Amino acid sequence: MNSDNHPAHMHKTAKEIAKKAITVSASDSLSNARDLMLRNNISRVIVAAGSNPVGMVTEKGIAGYIYKESSKPLDRIRVSKAMRAPLLTIDADEDVRTCAAKMLEQDISSLVVTGKQPMLITKSDLVRYFEENFKGRYLVEHFMTRKVVKISPSHSIHTAVSVMIKNNISRVLVTKDSRLVGIVTSRDLMPVTSFAEDDLDESEGLVGVGHVMLAKDVMKNPLTIDMGKDLADAARIMVEKKISGLPVVDADGNLRGVVSKTDVVRALSKSK
């Protein structure tokens, strides 16, 4: 597959693929923001003052706050404590390649689209656009990330969160004896935050070894993709399964890397 063999593509604009944002106020609780994300199967909400977007809170941001301030219950923490501000915006008439390039340049996963009401364009929107319009253009191996961040099944959830924050990633692969046995994502860790919402003390037994949660307690069986497959196929799986990345294997099933939404966005930014 070679992009030189394909004609130039007429790209859509940001406003054509952006969606109305789900919002919270800065004074809402992180517990409410978390519940909104889980209920709507999204990874971020816009923090708004009236109709004016002023910040954003993400599931990764909540996980990071819990990692640093785990003793506080989420229903007593204001959204303002974990929100990211100021927001980065993009003009509604910019094409999607510009959106992709700006996300990569700023190392972010979404942009607020300027307009009368809060609109959001995310990496997921760009990946869906790529899947629909760029079949047969690139192979997974052309854009996959070969560096793999791994933990073992017996690593603690605390370690999993720490690794994700340190590497600015939303998933970590779980391996045993060099074999891929699972994957832990920031989405998997969201329900675990309920442990931080109870004012329980040591006398109530939460300190027992049975309550030390490990990677193997929350990891899932990972979907994989062959490095020789169409990158649009990887994008389709991410969209359909609502996941942010796939472990990449070779013809013999050996782990060779990871392909993520970021890698697809990178391909989109380079497309013609």
GUSE-23546 format. One record per residue (C-alpha): residue number from 1; residue in one letter; x, y, z. Coordinates in nm, 2 decimals, padded with zeros to 4 digits, always signed. Layout:
GUSE-23546
<r num="NUM" residuo="A" east="X" north="Y" up="Z"/>
...
This chain:
GUSE-23546
<r num="1" residuo="M" east="+00.00" north="+00.00" up="+00.00"/>
<r num="2" residuo="N" east="+00.14" north="+00.34" up="-00.10"/>
<r num="3" residuo="S" east="-00.03" north="+00.68" up="-00.06"/>
<r num="4" residuo="D" east="+00.13" north="+00.79" up="-00.39"/>
<r num="5" residuo="N" east="-00.10" north="+00.55" up="-00.57"/>
<r num="6" residuo="H" east="-00.41" north="+00.73" up="-00.43"/>
<r num="7" residuo="P" east="-00.56" north="+01.06" up="-00.55"/>
<r num="8" residuo="A" east="-00.57" north="+01.36" up="-00.32"/>
<r num="9" residuo="H" east="-00.86" north="+01.34" up="-00.08"/>
<r num="10" residuo="M" east="-01.10" north="+01.63" up="-00.01"/>
<r num="11" residuo="H" east="-01.10" north="+01.65" up="+00.36"/>
<r num="12" residuo="K" east="-01.40" north="+01.75" up="+00.57"/>
<r num="13" residuo="T" east="-01.39" north="+02.04" up="+00.81"/>
<r num="14" residuo="A" east="-01.38" north="+02.04" up="+01.19"/>
<r num="15" residuo="K" east="-01.75" north="+02.15" up="+01.22"/>
<r num="16" residuo="E" east="-01.86" north="+01.86" up="+00.99"/>
<r num="17" residuo="I" east="-01.73" north="+01.59" up="+01.23"/>
<r num="18" residuo="A" east="-01.74" north="+01.76" up="+01.57"/>
<r num="19" residuo="K" east="-02.01" north="+01.67" up="+01.82"/>
<r num="20" residuo="K" east="-02.20" north="+01.86" up="+02.09"/>
<r num="21" residuo="A" east="-02.00" north="+01.84" up="+02.41"/>
<r num="22" residuo="I" east="-02.13" north="+01.70" up="+02.74"/>
<r num="23" residuo="T" east="-02.06" north="+01.96" up="+03.01"/>
<r num="24" residuo="V" east="-02.02" north="+02.00" up="+03.38"/>
<r num="25" residuo="S" east="-01.96" north="+02.30" up="+03.60"/>
<r num="26" residuo="A" east="-01.63" north="+02.37" up="+03.78"/>
<r num="27" residuo="S" east="-01.82" north="+02.33" up="+04.11"/>
<r num="28" residuo="D" east="-01.96" north="+01.99" up="+04.03"/>
<r num="29" residuo="S" east="-01.79" north="+01.69" up="+04.20"/>
<r num="30" residuo="L" east="-01.54" north="+01.46" up="+04.04"/>
<r num="31" residuo="S" east="-01.78" north="+01.18" up="+04.13"/>
<r num="32" residuo="N" east="-02.05" north="+01.33" up="+03.91"/>
<r num="33" residuo="A" east="-01.80" north="+01.39" up="+03.62"/>
<r num="34" residuo="R" east="-01.68" north="+01.02" up="+03.65"/>
<r num="35" residuo="D" east="-02.04" north="+00.90" up="+03.64"/>
<r num="36" residuo="L" east="-02.12" north="+01.11" up="+03.33"/>
<r num="37" residuo="M" east="-01.82" north="+00.96" up="+03.15"/>
<r num="38" residuo="L" east="-01.92" north="+00.60" up="+03.24"/>
<r num="39" residuo="R" east="-02.29" north="+00.66" up="+03.16"/>
<r num="40" residuo="N" east="-02.21" north="+00.81" up="+02.82"/>
<r num="41" residuo="N" east="-01.91" north="+00.59" up="+02.74"/>
<r num="42" residuo="I" east="-01.68" north="+00.89" up="+02.69"/>
<r num="43" residuo="S" east="-01.34" north="+00.98" up="+02.82"/>
<r num="44" residuo="R" east="-01.38" north="+01.35" up="+02.88"/>
<r num="45" residuo="V" east="-01.63" north="+01.62" up="+02.96"/>
<r num="46" residuo="I" east="-01.61" north="+02.00" up="+02.90"/>
<r num="47" residuo="V" east="-01.62" north="+02.23" up="+03.20"/>
<r num="48" residuo="A" east="-01.84" north="+02.52" up="+03.12"/>
<r num="49" residuo="A" east="-01.96" north="+02.84" up="+03.27"/>
<r num="50" residuo="G" east="-02.30" north="+02.88" up="+03.11"/>
<r num="51" residuo="S" east="-02.24" north="+02.81" up="+02.74"/>
<r num="52" residuo="N" east="-01.88" north="+02.92" up="+02.77"/>
<r num="53" residuo="P" east="-01.62" north="+02.63" up="+02.78"/>
<r num="54" residuo="V" east="-01.35" north="+02.71" up="+03.04"/>
<r num="55" residuo="G" east="-01.17" north="+02.37" up="+03.08"/>
<r num="56" residuo="M" east="-01.19" north="+02.00" up="+03.05"/>
<r num="57" residuo="V" east="-01.17" north="+01.70" up="+03.28"/>
<r num="58" residuo="T" east="-01.07" north="+01.36" up="+03.15"/>
<r num="59" residuo="E" east="-01.08" north="+01.00" up="+03.29"/>
<r num="60" residuo="K" east="-00.70" north="+01.01" up="+03.28"/>
<r num="61" residuo="G" east="-00.70" north="+01.33" up="+03.47"/>
<r num="62" residuo="I" east="-00.93" north="+01.18" up="+03.74"/>
<r num="63" residuo="A" east="-00.71" north="+00.88" up="+03.76"/>
<r num="64" residuo="G" east="-00.40" north="+01.10" up="+03.80"/>
<r num="65" residuo="Y" east="-00.57" north="+01.30" up="+04.08"/>
<r num="66" residuo="I" east="-00.67" north="+00.99" up="+04.26"/>
<r num="67" residuo="Y" east="-00.31" north="+00.86" up="+04.23"/>
<r num="68" residuo="K" east="-00.19" north="+01.18" up="+04.41"/>
<r num="69" residuo="E" east="-00.48" north="+01.25" up="+04.64"/>
<r num="70" residuo="S" east="-00.63" north="+00.90" up="+04.70"/>
<r num="71" residuo="S" east="-00.74" north="+00.96" up="+05.05"/>
<r num="72" residuo="K" east="-01.01" north="+01.20" up="+04.95"/>
<r num="73" residuo="P" east="-01.36" north="+01.08" up="+04.84"/>
<r num="74" residuo="L" east="-01.45" north="+01.19" up="+04.49"/>
<r num="75" residuo="D" east="-01.79" north="+01.33" up="+04.59"/>
<r num="76" residuo="R" east="-01.60" north="+01.59" up="+04.80"/>
<r num="77" residuo="I" east="-01.36" north="+01.70" up="+04.53"/>
<r num="78" residuo="R" east="-01.46" north="+01.98" up="+04.29"/>
<r num="79" residuo="V" east="-01.41" north="+01.93" up="+03.92"/>
<r num="80" residuo="S" east="-01.19" north="+02.25" up="+03.92"/>
<r num="81" residuo="K" east="-00.92" north="+02.05" up="+04.11"/>
<r num="82" residuo="A" east="-00.86" north="+01.81" up="+03.82"/>
<r num="83" residuo="M" east="-00.96" north="+02.01" up="+03.52"/>
<r num="84" residuo="R" east="-00.72" north="+02.12" up="+03.25"/>
<r num="85" residuo="A" east="-00.73" north="+02.48" up="+03.14"/>
<r num="86" residuo="P" east="-00.71" north="+02.68" up="+02.92"/>
<r num="87" residuo="L" east="-00.87" north="+02.48" up="+02.64"/>
<r num="88" residuo="L" east="-00.72" north="+02.46" up="+02.30"/>
<r num="89" residuo="T" east="-00.95" north="+02.55" up="+02.02"/>
<r num="90" residuo="I" east="-00.97" north="+02.51" up="+01.64"/>
<r num="91" residuo="D" east="-01.16" north="+02.71" up="+01.39"/>
<r num="92" residuo="A" east="-01.48" north="+02.54" up="+01.27"/>
<r num="93" residuo="D" east="-01.37" north="+02.57" up="+00.90"/>
<r num="94" residuo="E" east="-01.02" north="+02.41" up="+00.94"/>
<r num="95" residuo="D" east="-00.99" north="+02.07" up="+00.77"/>
<r num="96" residuo="V" east="-00.93" north="+01.75" up="+00.97"/>
<r num="97" residuo="R" east="-00.56" north="+01.73" up="+00.88"/>
<r num="98" residuo="T" east="-00.51" north="+02.06" up="+01.06"/>
<r num="99" residuo="C" east="-00.70" north="+01.92" up="+01.36"/>
<r num="100" residuo="A" east="-00.48" north="+01.61" up="+01.35"/>
<r num="101" residuo="A" east="-00.16" north="+01.81" up="+01.33"/>
<r num="102" residuo="K" east="-00.26" north="+02.03" up="+01.62"/>
<r num="103" residuo="M" east="-00.35" north="+01.74" up="+01.84"/>
<r num="104" residuo="L" east="-00.01" north="+01.58" up="+01.77"/>
<r num="105" residuo="E" east="+00.18" north="+01.90" up="+01.82"/>
<r num="106" residuo="Q" east="+00.01" north="+01.98" up="+02.15"/>
<r num="107" residuo="D" east="+00.00" north="+01.62" up="+02.26"/>
<r num="108" residuo="I" east="-00.38" north="+01.63" up="+02.33"/>
<r num="109" residuo="S" east="-00.67" north="+01.41" up="+02.25"/>
<r num="110" residuo="S" east="-00.94" north="+01.67" up="+02.17"/>
<r num="111" residuo="L" east="-01.00" north="+02.02" up="+02.05"/>
<r num="112" residuo="V" east="-01.29" north="+02.26" up="+02.12"/>
<r num="113" residuo="V" east="-01.44" north="+02.38" up="+01.80"/>
<r num="114" residuo="T" east="-01.53" north="+02.75" up="+01.80"/>
<r num="115" residuo="G" east="-01.90" north="+02.83" up="+01.77"/>
<r num="116" residuo="K" east="-02.22" north="+02.93" up="+01.96"/>
<r num="117" residuo="Q" east="-02.23" north="+02.61" up="+02.17"/>
<r num="118" residuo="P" east="-01.95" north="+02.38" up="+02.30"/>
<r num="119" residuo="M" east="-01.85" north="+02.14" up="+02.03"/>
<r num="120" residuo="L" east="-01.58" north="+01.89" up="+02.06"/>
<r num="121" residuo="I" east="-01.36" north="+01.70" up="+01.81"/>
<r num="122" residuo="T" east="-01.17" north="+01.41" up="+01.95"/>
<r num="123" residuo="K" east="-00.91" north="+01.16" up="+01.84"/>
<r num="124" residuo="S" east="-01.19" north="+00.91" up="+01.82"/>
<r num="125" residuo="D" east="-01.37" north="+01.13" up="+01.57"/>
<r num="126" residuo="L" east="-01.06" north="+01.15" up="+01.36"/>
<r num="127" residuo="V" east="-01.00" north="+00.77" up="+01.38"/>
<r num="128" residuo="R" east="-01.36" north="+00.71" up="+01.26"/>
<r num="129" residuo="Y" east="-01.31" north="+00.95" up="+00.97"/>
<r num="130" residuo="F" east="-00.98" north="+00.78" up="+00.88"/>
<r num="131" residuo="E" east="-01.15" north="+00.43" up="+00.89"/>
<r num="132" residuo="E" east="-01.43" north="+00.55" up="+00.66"/>
<r num="133" residuo="N" east="-01.21" north="+00.73" up="+00.40"/>
<r num="134" residuo="F" east="-00.86" north="+00.57" up="+00.39"/>
<r num="135" residuo="K" east="-00.91" north="+00.20" up="+00.33"/>
<r num="136" residuo="G" east="-00.61" north="+00.05" up="+00.14"/>
<r num="137" residuo="R" east="-00.38" north="+00.35" up="+00.21"/>
<r num="138" residuo="Y" east="-00.14" north="+00.23" up="+00.48"/>
<r num="139" residuo="L" east="-00.04" north="-00.08" up="+00.66"/>
<r num="140" residuo="V" east="-00.03" north="-00.11" up="+01.04"/>
<r num="141" residuo="E" east="+00.35" north="-00.16" up="+01.04"/>
<r num="142" residuo="H" east="+00.39" north="+00.18" up="+00.87"/>
<r num="143" residuo="F" east="+00.26" north="+00.37" up="+01.17"/>
<r num="144" residuo="M" east="+00.27" north="+00.14" up="+01.47"/>
<r num="145" residuo="T" east="+00.47" north="+00.23" up="+01.78"/>
<r num="146" residuo="R" east="+00.74" north="-00.03" up="+01.84"/>
<r num="147" residuo="K" east="+00.82" north="+00.07" up="+02.20"/>
<r num="148" residuo="V" east="+00.59" north="-00.13" up="+02.43"/>
<r num="149" residuo="V" east="+00.52" north="-00.03" up="+02.79"/>
<r num="150" residuo="K" east="+00.46" north="-00.35" up="+03.00"/>
<r num="151" residuo="I" east="+00.38" north="-00.46" up="+03.35"/>
<r num="152" residuo="S" east="+00.33" north="-00.80" up="+03.51"/>
<r num="153" residuo="P" east="+00.00" north="-00.95" up="+03.63"/>
<r num="154" residuo="S" east="+00.12" north="-00.92" up="+03.99"/>
<r num="155" residuo="H" east="+00.19" north="-00.54" up="+03.97"/>
<r num="156" residuo="S" east="-00.05" north="-00.33" up="+04.17"/>
<r num="157" residuo="I" east="-00.31" north="-00.10" up="+04.03"/>
<r num="158" residuo="H" east="-00.11" north="+00.18" up="+04.18"/>
<r num="159" residuo="T" east="+00.18" north="+00.08" up="+03.96"/>
<r num="160" residuo="A" east="-00.04" north="+00.06" up="+03.65"/>
<r num="161" residuo="V" east="-00.17" north="+00.41" up="+03.71"/>
<r num="162" residuo="S" east="+00.18" north="+00.54" up="+03.78"/>
<r num="163" residuo="V" east="+00.31" north="+00.39" up="+03.46"/>
<r num="164" residuo="M" east="+00.03" north="+00.54" up="+03.25"/>
<r num="165" residuo="I" east="+00.09" north="+00.88" up="+03.40"/>
<r num="166" residuo="K" east="+00.47" north="+00.87" up="+03.37"/>
<r num="167" residuo="N" east="+00.45" north="+00.76" up="+03.00"/>
<r num="168" residuo="N" east="+00.14" north="+00.97" up="+02.92"/>
<r num="169" residuo="I" east="-00.05" north="+00.67" up="+02.79"/>
<r num="170" residuo="S" east="-00.40" north="+00.53" up="+02.84"/>
<r num="171" residuo="R" east="-00.31" north="+00.16" up="+02.83"/>
<r num="172" residuo="V" east="-00.04" north="-00.07" up="+02.95"/>
<r num="173" residuo="L" east="+00.02" north="-00.43" up="+02.83"/>
<r num="174" residuo="V" east="+00.04" north="-00.71" up="+03.08"/>
<r num="175" residuo="T" east="+00.30" north="-00.98" up="+03.00"/>
<r num="176" residuo="K" east="+00.41" north="-01.30" up="+03.17"/>
<r num="177" residuo="D" east="+00.73" north="-01.48" up="+03.06"/>
<r num="178" residuo="S" east="+00.73" north="-01.25" up="+02.75"/>
<r num="179" residuo="R" east="+00.38" north="-01.36" up="+02.66"/>
<r num="180" residuo="L" east="+00.10" north="-01.11" up="+02.62"/>
<r num="181" residuo="V" east="-00.17" north="-01.21" up="+02.88"/>
<r num="182" residuo="G" east="-00.38" north="-00.89" up="+02.92"/>
<r num="183" residuo="I" east="-00.42" north="-00.52" up="+02.89"/>
<r num="184" residuo="V" east="-00.51" north="-00.26" up="+03.15"/>
<r num="185" residuo="T" east="-00.66" north="+00.07" up="+03.03"/>
<r num="186" residuo="S" east="-00.75" north="+00.39" up="+03.21"/>
<r num="187" residuo="R" east="-01.12" north="+00.30" up="+03.14"/>
<r num="188" residuo="D" east="-01.07" north="-00.02" up="+03.32"/>
<r num="189" residuo="L" east="-00.95" north="+00.17" up="+03.62"/>
<r num="190" residuo="M" east="-01.25" north="+00.41" up="+03.64"/>
<r num="191" residuo="P" east="-01.48" north="+00.16" up="+03.84"/>
<r num="192" residuo="V" east="-01.19" north="+00.09" up="+04.08"/>
<r num="193" residuo="T" east="-01.20" north="+00.46" up="+04.19"/>
<r num="194" residuo="S" east="-01.50" north="+00.36" up="+04.40"/>
<r num="195" residuo="F" east="-01.25" north="+00.25" up="+04.66"/>
<r num="196" residuo="A" east="-01.16" north="+00.62" up="+04.70"/>
<r num="197" residuo="E" east="-01.51" north="+00.72" up="+04.77"/>
<r num="198" residuo="D" east="-01.57" north="+00.56" up="+05.10"/>
<r num="199" residuo="D" east="-01.46" north="+00.70" up="+05.43"/>
<r num="200" residuo="L" east="-01.35" north="+00.36" up="+05.56"/>
<r num="201" residuo="D" east="-01.06" north="+00.33" up="+05.81"/>
<r num="202" residuo="E" east="-00.83" north="+00.04" up="+05.90"/>
<r num="203" residuo="S" east="-01.08" north="-00.10" up="+06.16"/>
<r num="204" residuo="E" east="-01.32" north="-00.18" up="+05.88"/>
<r num="205" residuo="G" east="-01.08" north="-00.42" up="+05.71"/>
<r num="206" residuo="L" east="-00.99" north="-00.24" up="+05.39"/>
<r num="207" residuo="V" east="-00.62" north="-00.28" up="+05.46"/>
<r num="208" residuo="G" east="-00.62" north="-00.66" up="+05.43"/>
<r num="209" residuo="V" east="-00.41" north="-00.82" up="+05.15"/>
<r num="210" residuo="G" east="-00.73" north="-00.93" up="+04.97"/>
<r num="211" residuo="H" east="-00.80" north="-00.56" up="+04.90"/>
<r num="212" residuo="V" east="-00.46" north="-00.49" up="+04.74"/>
<r num="213" residuo="M" east="-00.58" north="-00.49" up="+04.38"/>
<r num="214" residuo="L" east="-00.34" north="-00.62" up="+04.12"/>
<r num="215" residuo="A" east="-00.33" north="-00.58" up="+03.74"/>
<r num="216" residuo="K" east="-00.46" north="-00.93" up="+03.70"/>
<r num="217" residuo="D" east="-00.78" north="-00.83" up="+03.89"/>
<r num="218" residuo="V" east="-00.88" north="-00.57" up="+03.63"/>
<r num="219" residuo="M" east="-00.70" north="-00.66" up="+03.31"/>
<r num="220" residuo="K" east="-00.89" north="-00.78" up="+03.00"/>
<r num="221" residuo="N" east="-00.80" north="-01.02" up="+02.72"/>
<r num="222" residuo="P" east="-00.65" north="-00.80" up="+02.45"/>
<r num="223" residuo="L" east="-00.76" north="-00.79" up="+02.09"/>
<r num="224" residuo="T" east="-00.46" north="-00.79" up="+01.86"/>
<r num="225" residuo="I" east="-00.39" north="-00.71" up="+01.50"/>
<r num="226" residuo="D" east="-00.13" north="-00.84" up="+01.26"/>
<r num="227" residuo="M" east="+00.13" north="-00.58" up="+01.15"/>
<r num="228" residuo="G" east="+00.06" north="-00.66" up="+00.78"/>
<r num="229" residuo="K" east="-00.31" north="-00.55" up="+00.81"/>
<r num="230" residuo="D" east="-00.46" north="-00.24" up="+00.67"/>
<r num="231" residuo="L" east="-00.43" north="+00.05" up="+00.92"/>
<r num="232" residuo="A" east="-00.80" north="+00.13" up="+00.84"/>
<r num="233" residuo="D" east="-00.89" north="-00.21" up="+00.98"/>
<r num="234" residuo="A" east="-00.71" north="-00.12" up="+01.31"/>
<r num="235" residuo="A" east="-00.90" north="+00.21" up="+01.31"/>
<r num="236" residuo="R" east="-01.23" north="+00.02" up="+01.25"/>
<r num="237" residuo="I" east="-01.17" north="-00.21" up="+01.55"/>
<r num="238" residuo="M" east="-01.08" north="+00.08" up="+01.78"/>
<r num="239" residuo="V" east="-01.41" north="+00.25" up="+01.67"/>
<r num="240" residuo="E" east="-01.63" north="-00.05" up="+01.70"/>
<r num="241" residuo="K" east="-01.48" north="-00.18" up="+02.03"/>
<r num="242" residuo="K" east="-01.44" north="+00.18" up="+02.18"/>
<r num="243" residuo="I" east="-01.07" north="+00.12" up="+02.26"/>
<r num="244" residuo="S" east="-00.77" north="+00.34" up="+02.22"/>
<r num="245" residuo="G" east="-00.51" north="+00.09" up="+02.10"/>
<r num="246" residuo="L" east="-00.42" north="-00.26" up="+01.99"/>
<r num="247" residuo="P" east="-00.12" north="-00.48" up="+02.05"/>
<r num="248" residuo="V" east="+00.05" north="-00.56" up="+01.72"/>
<r num="249" residuo="V" east="+00.17" north="-00.91" up="+01.64"/>
<r num="250" residuo="D" east="+00.36" north="-01.07" up="+01.36"/>
<r num="251" residuo="A" east="+00.26" north="-01.37" up="+01.16"/>
<r num="252" residuo="D" east="+00.39" north="-01.60" up="+01.44"/>
<r num="253" residuo="G" east="+00.19" north="-01.42" up="+01.71"/>
<r num="254" residuo="N" east="+00.50" north="-01.25" up="+01.86"/>
<r num="255" residuo="L" east="+00.43" north="-00.91" up="+02.01"/>
<r num="256" residuo="R" east="+00.59" north="-00.64" up="+01.79"/>
<r num="257" residuo="G" east="+00.44" north="-00.31" up="+01.91"/>
<r num="258" residuo="V" east="+00.12" north="-00.12" up="+01.96"/>
<r num="259" residuo="V" east="-00.10" north="+00.08" up="+01.73"/>
<r num="260" residuo="S" east="-00.30" north="+00.35" up="+01.89"/>
<r num="261" residuo="K" east="-00.54" north="+00.62" up="+01.80"/>
<r num="262" residuo="T" east="-00.25" north="+00.86" up="+01.81"/>
<r num="263" residuo="D" east="-00.08" north="+00.66" up="+01.54"/>
<r num="264" residuo="V" east="-00.39" north="+00.67" up="+01.32"/>
<r num="265" residuo="V" east="-00.41" north="+01.05" up="+01.37"/>
<r num="266" residuo="R" east="-00.05" north="+01.07" up="+01.27"/>
<r num="267" residuo="A" east="-00.13" north="+00.89" up="+00.95"/>
<r num="268" residuo="L" east="-00.42" north="+01.12" up="+00.89"/>
<r num="269" residuo="S" east="-00.21" north="+01.43" up="+00.94"/>
<r num="270" residuo="K" east="+00.03" north="+01.31" up="+00.66"/>
<r num="271" residuo="S" east="-00.25" north="+01.21" up="+00.42"/>
<r num="272" residuo="K" east="-00.31" north="+01.38" up="+00.09"/>
